Amino acid sequence: MPKFNPCLWSGCLMLMAASWPLVAMPAYADQAAVRRGEKVVDEWCRDCHVREGEALTADMAPPYSAIVAVDGRDRAWFEAFLKDDHFPMTTFRLFDHEKADVVEWLMDLQKRQE
């Protein structure tokens, strides 16, 4: 049996402690993107999309809860949809990083509705 080496053990512990943020950061990064996406939606999209509890009228787009509930609307679908312009959404041009954040927000909403 190998002899216990305290220096080697402490080095392993330090490496594990140093790598922990790398494991935890994707979830944190995703939540940051969700918050940014919600801000983009609040600023540019909420004027046309019906809010929860409001009646849908002919001049309003459906609420996000209905949009994310449609079968087949996954990350790839939303990314492809936001890549192309859609009238009247063409009046609001989002940067690619904003589109990515909106997709994160939509995916988070979808996950919360499951």
DAGI-V746931 format. One line per field, one symbol per residue. ss: DSSP state (H for helix, E for strand, L for the rest). psi: psi as a letter, one per 40 degrees, with the letter a starting at -180 (. if undefined). burial: I if it has 9 or more other ideal C-beta (glycine too) atoms within 8 Angstrom, else O. A space follows every 50 residues. Layout:
ss=???
psi=???
burial=???
This chain:
ss=LLLLLHHHHHHHHHHHHHHHHHHHHHHHHHHHHHHHHHHHHHHHLLLLEL LLLLLLLLLLELLHHHHHHLLLLLHHHHHHHHHLLLLLHHHLLLLHHHHH HHHHHHHHHHHHHL
psi=hihhhdddddddddddddeddddddddddddddddddddddddeddddhh iheihhideiiiiddddeehiegadddddddediihheeeehhiiddddd dddddddddddde.
burial=OOOOOOOOIOOOOOOOOOOOOOOOOOOOOIOOIIOIIIOIIOOOIIOOII OOOOOOOOOIOIIIIOIIOOOOIOOOIIIOOIOOOOOOOOOOOIOOOIII IIIIIIIIIIOOOO
